[in-house]
Amino acid sequence: MQRASKSYPAAYAGQIHANLDGQAMDSWFQAERSVNAIRPGDHAWLAFSGEEERAHIIGDFVYDGLATEEKVVYVTDAPPDRLPGVRPRHGIELRSYTDTRQLRVIPREQACLSGRGRFDPDRMLRTLEREVDAAFDQGFRAVRLTTDFSWVLNEPGRSDLSQMLGCEHQFGEAVSPSTMAMAICQVDKHACPQDELVALRDTHEVLVEVNPEFDDGILRIVRTFEPHGLRVEGELDAARHAVFAEKLSLVTHERRRIHLDFSRLRFIDLGGLNLLAHHATGLPTDDGLVLDHLPADVENVIDMVGWHRLPGLARGQERPFPGAGGMAS
Amino acid sequence: MTLEHRAFMYGELQQLLDTAVPWLREGVERDEKVVVVVRETGMNAVRDVLGPDGKDVEFYPSEVFYKHPVRTLRDYQGIVQDARPHTVRALAEPVWHGQSPRETREWARYESLINVAFEHSGARALCPYDQSVLPQEIIEHARRTHPKFARGEDTLHNDSYVHPKDFGNGCDSMIQLVRPRHAEYRTIESDDLHDIRAFVGERAVGHGLDTTVARTLVTAVNEVATNAVRHGIPPMGLWIWSDDRDLICEIGDNGFWHADPLTGFLPPESALQRGFGLWTVRLLVDLVELKAGWDGTFVRLHVRR
C-alpha cells in the first residue's frame, strides 16, 4: 500500500483548525477540516444536523473523489444514484462510475452485517481492508470510504456503546497510517444522546465540515446549519465587505433566522457593523441577525455605540469561555 | 420644543443653591425628569436643600460623568431619550481643572454642541460656573457657548453667544498638528488594512495599553484609514508615536476635506446614518483632532495609557 504518493496534491494542503467550538473536548489532538482538506490517513467524523448539511459535505467528498480519479466506497443499501447526501449533479452519471468500479456501493449485508443481520465490527474492518487492497490493485491513488452509522446506534436490542467505540477505534487504527485510505463516519446528530455522540466523536482525529464559502487567509466564511447561518472567522474589513454581503445574501433567501457565529472573529470594522445593520433592517421578517459568541472586544465596541444604534442586530449566545480569540493578528 | 441652555456664574455655594434649587424644584413639580450633575463638593448640599423633593432626582458626580466629551454627550442623549415623553431638566457642571489646553478646547466645544444636539428636545440645562476658581478663558468659553444667562430667577439674553458651527470652526483653527521626527510611518495602499492593523496593534500593546483599549484603537485607526482610502487622495499614510502616556496615530492623505465643523460630534440615531463612522471613532479613542488644509487632510487619534 505504498504506491500512493507521499507528497499530497494541493487539494490536501488545506487549513487545519483547532476545535474551539465550545463543545466538550476531551482530546487535544482533534482537528477540524473542511471536506476538501480531508487527506489519506484521515478518519473523520461527521455528526450532521440534517440532509442539507450532509449534502454539502458528503456530496463534495464523493464528487471530488470521482473527479480526481480516486476510488469511492459507500456502504449503504441505497442505489448508486440515490446515495445518502449525494444529490445529482449536472452531467454526472453516478452509475457509469459503478460500471468502471471507481464507485463501489456495498450493501450493509455484504459489508458489515453478521449472519443474524446484526452489525458486525470485524466484518466492517475486513471490508475496509479488502476495498483498500482492491483500490491499490486497480491503480487508484486513494480511496474514500464513507457510511452512515446512525442505524447501528438505533438497532433494536443494541448492546452498549463499547462495541461501536471499539469498532471506530480499530477503524481509526487501520486508516490513520494509510497513505491511501480516508474515511468519513456519518451519524445523524439527532439519532443518539449527546454523551454517546461525544464519546463516538472522540474516537476520530478529524472533524469534517463543509468547505468554506470564502477563504483568503484573512477572512474565512463557513456555512452553519444548526443554527442556520455563517461562521465568520478572522478579520472583516472594507476590502472584504462585498464578499461578506454576498455570502450573507446566500443564507438569507429562506425564511429562517440567521445566526452569525463570531467565536473566531478577530476583527470587524465599523463598516462591517453598518453592513450587518443594513442587512438586518432589510430582512423580510423582524427576526434580525443574531450575533453568537461575540468576542469581548467586538462587544465592547457595540456596547459603546449602543445596541439601539445597530437596528436588527440581536445578542445571541454568550462566548463559551472567556479569553478565546484574544489579541488579533 | 426648544432647548433652554443657560450659564450661571457664581462665587459661593450658597449662590448656586439659591438659584439652582428652586429651579430644580420647579422641574419636579412639572413632572420633568430632573438630573443633577455637580462636583462632589456641591452634591450633598444640593441634595440636603432639596430634601424630600429630591427623591426622584438623579444625582451624578461631575468627576464621573464628565470624563470624555463625546461619551458624555451620548449619555445625555440617552437620558433625554429614556425620559420621553417627559422632558429633562439638568443642573450640569462640567469639570474644568487638571486639563490640557486641548482637552479644555474639546469640553468648550462640547458645551457649544449641546445647543445643536438637544435643539428640539425641550430640555433645560443650567450650567454653573464657579467664577471664584475658574480661569478667565473658561468663563469666556461659557459666554460664547450659552445663548442665555441665569441671574437669580431671571434669564438674560447673551449677546456673546456664537453658533456652534462658528464656535467649532474656531476650535478647529486652534488645532496645530506638529509631528515629532521620531514618528514611525507606514504607507496605506488599499482598503485591505490587515498589515496596518497588525502594526498598530503591536505598537499599542508595546505602549502598555490594555488589550481592550488597544483593540478599540485598532478599530478607530482602521475606520479613519478606510475613509482615507475611499475619499482621500494618495499618498495615504499612517504615523505613530508616543508622547509620555499618550500613543498618537495620525492618518493623512493629500486631499482637502471640507468637513462640516459638526461632523461626527452629534450622536447619530443609528449606524445607518451618515457620520456614524467618525462619531464612533471619536467615541472609541480619548481625543480626535482633524485638520484639513492645502497640504492634505490629517486625522489624529490620541489614546492614553
HADDOCK unambig.tbl for C-alpha pairs under 7 A between the chains (distance, minus, plus):
assign (segid A and resid 237 and name CA) (segid B and resid 192 and name CA) 6.93 0.50 0.50
assign (segid A and resid 238 and name CA) (segid B and resid 191 and name CA) 5.84 0.50 0.50
assign (segid A and resid 238 and name CA) (segid B and resid 192 and name CA) 6.92 0.50 0.50
assign (segid A and resid 239 and name CA) (segid B and resid 191 and name CA) 5.19 0.50 0.50
assign (segid A and resid 239 and name CA) (segid B and resid 192 and name CA) 4.99 0.50 0.50
assign (segid A and resid 269 and name CA) (segid B and resid 219 and name CA) 6.08 0.50 0.50
assign (segid A and resid 269 and name CA) (segid B and resid 222 and name CA) 6.90 0.50 0.50
assign (segid A and resid 269 and name CA) (segid B and resid 223 and name CA) 6.73 0.50 0.50
assign (segid A and resid 270 and name CA) (segid B and resid 223 and name CA) 6.54 0.50 0.50
assign (segid A and resid 270 and name CA) (segid B and resid 277 and name CA) 6.42 0.50 0.50
assign (segid A and resid 274 and name CA) (segid B and resid 271 and name CA) 5.53 0.50 0.50
assign (segid A and resid 274 and name CA) (segid B and resid 272 and name CA) 6.27 0.50 0.50
assign (segid A and resid 278 and name CA) (segid B and resid 272 and name CA) 6.73 0.50 0.50
assign (segid A and resid 297 and name CA) (segid B and resid 212 and name CA) 5.87 0.50 0.50
assign (segid A and resid 297 and name CA) (segid B and resid 215 and name CA) 6.51 0.50 0.50
assign (segid A and resid 301 and name CA) (segid B and resid 216 and name CA) 6.94 0.50 0.50
assign (segid A and resid 305 and name CA) (segid B and resid 280 and name CA) 6.68 0.50 0.50
assign (segid A and resid 309 and name CA) (segid B and resid 269 and name CA) 6.10 0.50 0.50
assign (segid A and resid 309 and name CA) (segid B and resid 270 and name CA) 3.88 0.50 0.50
assign (segid A and resid 309 and name CA) (segid B and resid 271 and name CA) 5.45 0.50 0.50
assign (segid A and resid 310 and name CA) (segid B and resid 270 and name CA) 6.01 0.50 0.50
assign (segid A and resid 310 and name CA) (segid B and resid 271 and name CA) 5.65 0.50 0.50
assign (segid A and resid 327 and name CA) (segid B and resid 211 and name CA) 6.62 0.50 0.50
assign (segid A and resid 329 and name CA) (segid B and resid 198 and name CA) 5.39 0.50 0.50
